[in-house]
């Protein structure tokens, strides 16, 4: 949700809304336009030249943000036995097996990432109608179905984030907070764009990075020049 009223109007008057800005300029402007009383996220939206209706052009994966996310990532782990103990030791916020699945079926979704060991997917698979629409369904491609749950928990807690194209070919994710230094935000942005370049489908033709917009949680969108990334 973006801000409205006087603060939003003041922010939009500081720049040309149609102009394309260099990434470093965009970061500086996003930070300067943030005026909320809380530490706003810096959000990135990228329109890709893909057709997500085609399975082979669905872009999905994870990226480790070198400067972290700036937020507390709540991790739920579906595991049992030694794997459950390992997840707890690694800092998972909630760990369980069939009991956790029952909580989720009853409406519990107070977590940002769900990780499962392969042997738990028979149980987790039944939670698709709850986890799927929220983007929380564990998936091998995103590293959230793994036997090494301790490592996975540590990675997501320290700044690894998941991304995927929506039905229009857009990817949305936060690359930090406005309180981050410009250098930290630039490092996170570079990591995301390098990952998207790596994940480009072989069947995607023409311009791949079609449009980029950055904003703070409550601030106006700043258009980013994509020529650097194409």
C-alpha positions as CSV (number, residue, x, y, z in Angstrom):
1,X,0.0,0.0,0.0
2,X,1.3,3.4,-0.9
3,X,0.8,6.6,0.9
4,X,-1.7,9.2,-0.2
5,X,-2.4,12.8,0.4
6,X,0.1,15.6,1.1
7,X,3.1,13.4,1.8
8,X,2.7,11.4,-1.4
9,X,2.1,14.6,-3.4
10,X,5.2,16.2,-2.0
11,X,7.3,13.1,-2.8
12,X,6.1,12.9,-6.4
13,X,7.0,16.5,-7.0
14,X,10.6,15.8,-6.3
15,X,11.3,14.0,-9.5
16,X,10.0,13.4,-13.1
17,X,7.8,10.4,-12.9
18,X,8.4,9.4,-16.5
19,X,12.1,9.6,-16.4
20,X,14.3,6.5,-16.2
21,X,16.8,6.6,-13.5
22,X,20.1,4.8,-13.0
23,X,19.9,2.1,-10.3
24,X,22.0,4.1,-7.8
25,X,19.9,7.3,-8.4
26,X,16.7,5.3,-8.0
27,X,17.9,3.9,-4.6
28,X,18.8,7.4,-3.4
29,X,15.4,8.7,-4.5
30,X,13.4,5.9,-2.9
31,X,15.2,6.6,0.4
32,X,14.6,10.3,0.2
33,X,10.9,9.9,-0.6
34,X,10.3,7.6,2.4
35,X,8.5,9.6,5.1
36,X,6.6,7.1,7.2
37,X,7.3,6.8,10.9
38,X,8.5,3.2,10.6
39,X,11.4,1.7,8.7
40,X,9.9,1.1,5.3
41,X,10.9,-1.7,3.0
42,X,12.5,-1.0,-0.3
43,X,10.4,-2.9,-2.8
44,X,11.4,-4.0,-6.3
45,X,9.0,-4.9,-9.1
46,X,10.5,-6.4,-12.4
47,X,8.5,-7.1,-15.5
48,X,10.1,-10.0,-17.4
49,X,9.8,-10.8,-21.1
50,X,8.3,-14.3,-20.4
51,X,4.9,-16.0,-20.8
52,X,4.2,-17.5,-17.4
53,X,1.3,-19.5,-18.9
54,X,4.0,-21.7,-20.4
55,X,5.6,-24.0,-17.7
56,X,9.1,-23.6,-19.2
57,X,8.9,-19.8,-18.9
58,X,7.9,-19.8,-15.2
59,X,10.8,-18.0,-13.4
60,X,11.1,-19.2,-9.9
61,X,13.9,-19.7,-7.3
62,X,15.7,-18.1,-4.4
63,X,18.4,-15.5,-4.0
64,X,20.6,-14.8,-1.0
65,X,20.6,-11.0,-0.2
66,X,24.2,-10.2,0.9
67,X,23.0,-7.4,3.1
68,X,20.0,-9.3,4.5
69,X,16.3,-8.4,4.5
70,X,16.3,-6.1,7.5
71,X,13.4,-8.0,8.9
72,X,12.6,-11.0,11.1
73,X,11.8,-14.0,8.9
74,X,9.5,-16.5,10.6
75,X,10.3,-20.0,9.5
76,X,8.0,-23.1,9.9
77,X,9.5,-26.5,9.4
78,X,7.6,-29.8,8.7
79,X,9.9,-32.5,10.0
80,X,10.2,-35.2,12.6
81,X,12.8,-37.0,14.6
82,X,16.4,-35.8,14.3
83,X,15.5,-33.4,11.5
84,X,12.9,-31.7,13.7
85,X,15.6,-31.3,16.4
86,X,18.0,-29.9,13.9
87,X,15.5,-27.3,12.7
88,X,14.8,-26.2,16.2
89,X,18.5,-25.8,16.9
90,X,18.9,-23.8,13.8
91,X,16.3,-21.3,14.9
92,X,13.1,-22.3,13.3
93,X,10.1,-20.5,14.8
94,X,7.7,-23.5,14.7
95,X,8.5,-27.2,14.1
96,X,6.1,-30.1,13.7
97,X,4.8,-32.9,11.6
98,X,1.2,-34.0,11.4
99,X,0.4,-31.8,14.4
100,X,1.7,-28.7,12.6
101,X,-0.2,-29.7,9.4
102,X,-3.4,-29.8,11.5
103,X,-2.7,-26.3,12.8
104,X,-2.2,-25.0,9.3
105,X,-5.5,-26.7,8.1
106,X,-7.2,-24.9,11.0
107,X,-5.9,-21.6,9.7
108,X,-2.4,-21.1,11.3
109,X,-0.2,-19.3,8.7
110,X,1.9,-17.0,11.0
111,X,5.1,-17.7,9.2
112,X,7.0,-16.3,6.1
113,X,8.7,-19.4,4.9
114,X,7.7,-23.1,5.1
115,X,10.4,-25.8,4.8
116,X,9.7,-29.6,4.7
117,X,11.8,-32.7,4.6
118,X,11.1,-34.9,1.6
119,X,9.4,-37.6,3.8
120,X,6.9,-35.0,5.0
121,X,5.6,-34.0,1.6
122,X,2.8,-36.6,1.8
123,X,1.4,-34.7,4.7
124,X,2.3,-31.2,3.5
125,X,0.8,-31.9,0.0
126,X,-2.6,-31.8,1.5
127,X,-2.1,-28.2,2.6
128,X,-2.0,-26.9,-0.9
129,X,-5.3,-25.0,-0.7
130,X,-4.0,-23.1,2.4
131,X,-0.3,-22.6,1.6
132,X,-0.5,-22.4,-2.2
133,X,-2.4,-19.0,-2.5
134,X,-0.1,-17.5,0.1
135,X,3.1,-18.6,-1.8
136,X,4.1,-20.7,1.2
137,X,4.0,-24.2,-0.3
138,X,7.4,-26.0,0.0
139,X,9.0,-26.6,-3.3
140,X,12.3,-28.3,-4.3
141,X,13.1,-25.5,-6.8
142,X,13.1,-22.9,-4.0
143,X,15.2,-25.1,-1.7
144,X,12.3,-25.5,0.8
145,X,12.0,-29.2,0.3
146,X,15.3,-30.5,1.7
147,X,16.8,-33.1,4.0
148,X,19.3,-30.4,5.2
149,X,16.7,-28.4,7.2
150,X,19.3,-26.8,9.5
151,X,21.1,-25.2,6.6
152,X,17.9,-24.1,4.9
153,X,16.6,-22.5,8.1
154,X,19.9,-20.6,8.6
155,X,19.9,-19.4,5.0
156,X,16.3,-18.0,5.1
157,X,16.9,-16.5,8.5
158,X,20.0,-14.7,7.2
159,X,18.6,-13.2,4.0
160,X,17.7,-15.8,1.5
161,X,14.4,-14.9,-0.2
162,X,12.1,-16.7,-2.7
163,X,10.8,-15.2,-5.9
164,X,8.4,-16.2,-8.6
165,X,6.7,-14.6,-11.6
166,X,3.0,-13.8,-11.1
167,X,0.4,-14.4,-13.9
168,X,1.6,-11.3,-15.7
169,X,5.3,-12.1,-15.7
170,X,6.1,-9.7,-12.8
171,X,8.4,-10.4,-9.9
172,X,7.9,-8.6,-6.6
173,X,10.3,-8.7,-3.6
174,X,11.8,-6.5,-0.9
175,X,15.5,-5.8,-1.2
176,X,16.0,-4.3,2.2
177,X,14.9,-1.3,4.3
178,X,15.2,2.5,3.8
179,X,17.6,2.5,6.8
180,X,20.1,0.4,4.8
181,X,23.1,2.2,3.3
182,X,22.9,2.9,-0.4
183,X,25.8,0.4,-0.8
184,X,23.9,-2.4,1.0
185,X,20.8,-1.8,-1.1
186,X,22.9,-1.8,-4.3
187,X,24.5,-5.1,-3.3
188,X,21.1,-6.7,-2.7
189,X,19.8,-5.3,-6.0
190,X,22.8,-6.6,-7.9
191,X,22.3,-10.1,-6.3
192,X,18.6,-10.1,-7.4
193,X,19.4,-9.0,-11.0
194,X,22.2,-11.5,-11.4
195,X,20.0,-14.3,-10.2
196,X,17.2,-13.3,-12.6
197,X,19.7,-13.3,-15.4
198,X,20.9,-16.7,-14.4
199,X,17.2,-18.0,-14.3
200,X,16.3,-16.6,-17.8
201,X,14.4,-19.4,-19.6
202,X,16.0,-20.6,-22.8
203,X,12.7,-20.1,-24.6
204,X,12.4,-16.4,-23.6
205,X,13.1,-14.3,-26.7
206,X,13.6,-10.6,-27.2
207,X,14.0,-8.2,-24.3
208,X,14.1,-10.0,-21.0
209,X,14.1,-7.2,-18.4
210,X,11.2,-5.1,-19.7
211,X,10.5,-2.8,-16.8
212,X,11.7,-2.0,-13.3
213,X,10.2,0.1,-10.6
214,X,11.4,0.7,-7.0
215,X,9.6,2.2,-4.1
216,X,9.4,2.3,-0.4
217,X,6.4,0.7,1.3
218,X,4.5,4.0,1.4
219,X,6.3,5.9,-1.3
220,X,5.9,6.6,-5.0
221,X,7.4,4.3,-7.7
222,X,10.7,5.2,-9.2
223,X,11.3,3.9,-12.8
224,X,14.7,2.3,-13.2
225,X,16.7,2.3,-16.5
226,X,16.8,-1.4,-17.5
227,X,19.6,-1.0,-20.2
228,X,22.2,-1.9,-17.5
229,X,20.6,-5.3,-17.1
230,X,19.7,-6.3,-20.7
